[in-house]
Amino acid sequence: MRQESWKSKYLSWYRLLESVLGEDVLHLTDEDIMKYVSNEDWIIIPIAGEEDKEKAKQAQRPNLYFDLSEEKKIHIGITYDKLDSVKRLRNIISPFNEKERNQIIEELITLEDSFLTKVYRKIKERYWAESPAYEEAFIEHSNKMNYHRFIDLFDVVDKIMNERGLLDEGKKYQLAPTINIVCAEVGRDEDNFRAVLSKIKSIYEITTRVRTKEEIEEEISVQREVETKKKQKAFAKYVKELIEKRRKNAISAEEYRRLVMEYQNHRKS
């Protein structure tokens, strides 16, 4: 632990982040906070169920991070660093995530010009476990992002993916896209840090709700099943009431059949 004592510089800033983001982040001990600090001098912010840094890094969700690599600055952002998380964000341009997309855009356009949206080419030249290099491939002021700019962003992502696909099968680790849906650089000051966190808090919350096509289809399937059972229950109740009326000779057998048929036809229409 002595060799990694430099990581303690993140403690007070993480505590400040906890105070701003509340239940959106895990409340950690000092020792656990330092476990989430990378040797490359940045910290990934975990959520419930992510027991360690690797678990958080591999999660199919946006990662909130900040780094203190420069003495007087803080770099902070919401990043999609893994392929599965990039694919998840791609669903933001699909119709079934229109609500979340519009909410994110509404939040982004309120930001100052200092907030940026970027795509990087993440490159590992020798082997999969090395620290990657990042080349900027797309940059836009976050407050200029709209549906069409998201289309442009994913055109860049697709080109990187196509280039990745041209590499030899055993070397695909060499190239991948990374997306910072929003990032900023501020002076290392508590008020600055708190202000940036407050501005991106809603964006972070919304991005975690962006769903995949499979998740949407599952939700629709479950909802259809609920609706079917609801209709079946209502029909059974209606038939039971008709049977009781028939028993009391309140309706004829012919009327009973007609009413049942009308009800069924109405359900189909």
C-alpha positions as CSV (number, residue, x, y, z in Angstrom):
1,M,0.0,0.0,0.0
2,R,3.0,2.4,0.7
3,Q,4.0,2.1,-3.0
4,E,0.5,3.3,-4.0
5,S,0.2,6.1,-1.4
6,W,0.1,8.6,-4.2
7,K,-3.5,7.4,-4.9
8,S,-4.6,9.0,-1.6
9,K,-4.8,12.3,-3.5
10,Y,-8.1,11.1,-4.9
11,L,-9.7,10.6,-1.5
12,S,-11.0,14.1,-0.8
13,W,-12.2,14.6,-4.4
14,Y,-14.1,11.3,-4.3
15,R,-15.7,12.4,-1.1
16,L,-16.8,15.6,-2.8
17,L,-18.1,13.6,-5.7
18,E,-20.1,11.4,-3.3
19,S,-21.7,14.5,-1.8
20,V,-22.9,15.8,-5.2
21,L,-23.9,12.5,-6.9
22,G,-25.4,10.8,-3.9
23,E,-27.0,7.4,-4.6
24,D,-25.6,7.4,-8.2
25,V,-22.3,6.3,-6.9
26,L,-21.0,3.9,-4.3
27,H,-20.0,5.2,-0.9
28,L,-16.5,3.7,-0.3
29,T,-13.9,3.5,2.4
30,D,-10.6,5.3,1.9
31,E,-8.9,2.0,1.1
32,D,-11.6,1.0,-1.4
33,I,-11.4,4.3,-3.1
34,M,-7.8,3.8,-3.9
35,K,-8.5,0.4,-5.3
36,Y,-10.4,2.1,-8.1
37,V,-7.5,4.4,-9.0
38,S,-5.7,3.3,-12.1
39,N,-1.9,3.2,-12.3
40,E,-2.4,5.6,-15.2
41,D,-3.6,8.2,-12.7
42,W,-7.4,8.3,-13.1
43,I,-10.3,6.9,-11.2
44,I,-13.3,5.0,-12.4
45,I,-16.5,5.6,-10.4
46,P,-18.2,2.3,-9.5
47,I,-21.9,1.6,-9.0
48,A,-23.6,-1.1,-6.9
49,G,-22.5,-4.6,-7.8
50,E,-19.1,-3.7,-9.1
51,E,-16.7,-5.1,-6.5
52,D,-13.5,-4.0,-8.1
53,K,-11.9,-1.7,-10.7
54,E,-11.8,-4.4,-13.5
55,K,-15.5,-5.2,-12.9
56,A,-16.4,-1.5,-13.3
57,K,-14.2,-1.1,-16.4
58,Q,-15.8,-4.1,-18.1
59,A,-19.4,-3.1,-17.3
60,Q,-21.7,-2.5,-20.3
61,R,-22.5,1.0,-19.1
62,P,-21.1,4.5,-19.3
63,N,-18.2,5.1,-16.9
64,L,-17.9,8.3,-15.0
65,Y,-14.2,9.1,-14.4
66,F,-11.9,11.9,-13.4
67,D,-8.2,12.2,-13.3
68,L,-5.7,14.3,-11.4
69,S,-2.7,13.6,-13.7
70,E,-2.0,17.3,-14.1
71,E,-1.1,19.2,-10.9
72,K,-3.5,22.1,-11.2
73,K,-6.2,20.5,-13.3
74,I,-9.0,17.9,-13.2
75,H,-10.2,16.1,-16.2
76,I,-13.7,14.6,-15.9
77,G,-16.1,12.9,-18.2
78,I,-18.6,10.2,-19.0
79,T,-16.9,7.6,-21.3
80,Y,-17.9,4.5,-23.2
81,D,-14.6,2.6,-23.3
82,K,-15.6,-1.0,-24.0
83,L,-17.1,-2.3,-27.3
84,D,-20.3,-3.5,-25.5
85,S,-20.8,-0.1,-24.0
86,V,-20.2,1.7,-27.3
87,K,-22.8,-0.6,-28.9
88,R,-25.2,0.2,-26.1
89,L,-24.8,3.9,-26.7
90,R,-25.4,3.4,-30.4
91,N,-29.0,2.5,-29.4
92,I,-29.5,6.2,-28.5
93,I,-30.2,6.9,-32.2
94,S,-32.8,4.2,-32.4
95,P,-36.5,5.2,-32.2
96,F,-37.1,3.1,-29.0
97,N,-34.7,5.3,-27.1
98,E,-36.1,8.6,-28.5
99,K,-37.1,9.8,-25.0
100,E,-33.7,9.2,-23.5
101,R,-31.9,10.7,-26.5
102,N,-34.0,13.9,-26.3
103,Q,-33.4,14.1,-22.6
104,I,-29.6,13.8,-23.1
105,I,-29.6,16.4,-25.9
106,E,-31.7,18.8,-23.7
107,E,-29.0,18.5,-21.0
108,L,-26.1,18.8,-23.4
109,I,-27.2,22.0,-25.0
110,T,-27.3,23.8,-21.7
111,L,-23.6,23.3,-21.2
112,E,-20.8,25.8,-21.8
113,D,-18.4,25.6,-24.7
114,S,-15.8,24.0,-22.4
115,F,-17.7,20.7,-22.4
116,L,-16.8,18.5,-25.4
117,T,-18.1,15.3,-27.0
118,K,-15.4,13.1,-28.5
119,V,-14.6,9.9,-30.3
120,Y,-11.2,8.3,-30.0
121,R,-9.4,5.5,-31.8
122,K,-8.1,3.4,-29.0
123,I,-4.9,1.7,-30.1
124,K,-2.8,-1.1,-28.6
125,E,0.1,-1.7,-30.8
126,R,1.7,-4.9,-29.2
127,Y,-0.6,-6.9,-27.0
128,W,-4.1,-6.7,-25.4
129,A,-3.1,-5.9,-21.9
130,E,-0.9,-2.9,-22.6
131,S,-2.0,0.7,-21.8
132,P,-3.7,2.0,-24.9
133,A,-2.9,5.2,-26.8
134,Y,-5.9,7.4,-27.9
135,E,-6.2,9.3,-31.2
136,E,-9.0,11.9,-31.5
137,A,-11.3,11.1,-34.4
138,F,-14.3,13.3,-33.7
139,I,-14.8,16.4,-31.5
140,E,-17.8,18.7,-31.0
141,H,-18.9,21.1,-28.4
142,S,-21.4,19.1,-26.3
143,N,-23.9,22.0,-26.6
144,K,-23.9,21.5,-30.4
145,M,-24.9,17.9,-30.2
146,N,-28.2,17.0,-31.8
147,Y,-29.7,13.9,-33.5
148,H,-27.8,14.6,-36.7
149,R,-24.5,15.1,-34.9
150,F,-25.0,11.8,-33.1
151,I,-25.5,10.2,-36.6
152,D,-22.1,11.9,-37.6
153,L,-20.5,10.6,-34.4
154,F,-21.6,7.0,-35.1
155,D,-20.5,7.3,-38.7
156,V,-17.0,7.8,-37.3
157,V,-17.5,4.9,-34.9
158,D,-18.5,2.6,-37.7
159,K,-15.5,3.6,-39.8
160,I,-13.2,2.6,-36.8
161,M,-15.2,-0.6,-36.4
162,N,-14.8,-1.4,-40.2
163,E,-11.0,-0.7,-39.9
164,R,-10.9,-3.0,-36.9
165,G,-12.6,-5.7,-38.9
166,L,-9.9,-5.5,-41.6
167,L,-7.2,-6.5,-39.1
168,D,-6.1,-10.0,-38.7
169,E,-8.5,-12.1,-36.5
170,G,-5.9,-12.5,-33.8
171,K,-5.0,-8.8,-33.7
172,K,-8.4,-7.2,-33.2
173,Y,-7.3,-5.9,-29.8
174,Q,-5.2,-3.3,-31.6
175,L,-8.1,-0.9,-32.5
176,A,-11.5,0.0,-31.0
177,P,-13.6,3.2,-30.7
178,T,-14.1,5.0,-27.4
179,I,-16.7,7.7,-26.9
180,N,-16.7,10.5,-24.4
181,I,-20.3,11.6,-24.5
182,V,-19.2,14.6,-22.4
183,C,-15.9,15.7,-20.9
184,A,-14.3,18.8,-19.5
185,E,-11.1,20.1,-18.0
186,V,-11.3,22.5,-15.0
187,G,-8.9,24.1,-12.5
188,R,-8.3,22.0,-9.4
189,D,-10.7,23.8,-7.2
190,E,-13.5,22.3,-5.1
191,D,-16.1,24.8,-6.4
192,N,-15.2,24.1,-10.0
193,F,-15.3,20.4,-9.5
194,R,-18.7,20.6,-7.7
195,A,-20.1,22.8,-10.5
196,V,-19.0,20.4,-13.3
197,L,-20.4,17.3,-11.4
198,S,-23.8,19.1,-10.9
199,K,-24.0,19.9,-14.6
200,I,-23.3,16.3,-15.8
201,K,-25.1,14.5,-13.1
202,S,-28.4,14.3,-15.0
203,I,-26.6,13.2,-18.2
204,Y,-25.0,10.4,-16.3
205,E,-28.3,9.3,-14.8
206,I,-30.0,9.3,-18.3
207,T,-27.2,7.5,-20.1
208,T,-27.5,4.6,-17.6
209,R,-31.1,4.2,-18.8
210,V,-30.4,3.8,-22.5
211,R,-31.6,0.4,-23.4
212,T,-30.5,-2.2,-26.0
213,K,-32.8,-3.5,-28.7
214,E,-33.0,-6.8,-26.8
215,E,-34.0,-5.1,-23.6
216,I,-36.7,-3.2,-25.3
217,E,-38.0,-6.3,-27.0
218,E,-38.0,-8.1,-23.7
219,E,-40.0,-5.3,-22.1
220,I,-42.5,-5.3,-24.9
221,S,-42.9,-9.1,-24.6
222,V,-43.5,-8.9,-20.9
223,Q,-46.0,-6.1,-21.4
224,R,-47.8,-8.1,-24.0
225,E,-48.0,-11.0,-21.7
226,V,-49.4,-8.8,-18.9
227,E,-52.0,-7.4,-21.3
228,T,-53.0,-10.8,-22.6
229,K,-53.5,-12.1,-19.1
230,K,-55.5,-9.0,-18.2
231,K,-57.8,-9.5,-21.2
232,Q,-58.2,-13.2,-20.5
233,K,-59.2,-12.4,-16.9
234,A,-61.7,-9.8,-18.1
235,F,-63.2,-12.2,-20.7
236,A,-63.6,-14.9,-18.1
237,K,-65.4,-12.5,-15.8
238,Y,-67.7,-11.4,-18.6
239,V,-68.6,-15.0,-19.5
240,K,-69.2,-15.8,-15.9
241,E,-71.6,-12.9,-15.7
242,L,-73.4,-14.1,-18.8
243,I,-73.7,-17.7,-17.6
244,E,-75.3,-16.4,-14.4
245,K,-77.8,-14.4,-16.4
246,R,-78.5,-17.4,-18.6
247,R,-79.0,-19.5,-15.4
248,K,-81.6,-17.0,-14.3
249,N,-83.2,-17.0,-17.8
250,A,-82.4,-13.2,-18.0
251,I,-81.0,-13.9,-21.6
252,S,-81.6,-16.6,-24.1
253,A,-79.1,-19.1,-25.3
254,E,-79.0,-17.3,-28.7
255,E,-78.4,-14.0,-26.9
256,Y,-75.7,-15.5,-24.8
257,R,-73.8,-16.8,-28.0
258,R,-74.3,-13.4,-29.7
259,L,-72.8,-11.4,-26.8
260,V,-69.8,-13.8,-26.4
261,M,-69.1,-13.5,-30.1
262,E,-69.4,-9.7,-30.0
263,Y,-67.0,-9.5,-27.1
264,Q,-64.5,-11.7,-28.9
265,N,-64.7,-9.7,-32.1
266,H,-64.3,-6.4,-30.1
267,R,-61.1,-7.8,-28.5
268,K,-59.6,-8.6,-31.9
269,S,-60.4,-5.2,-33.4
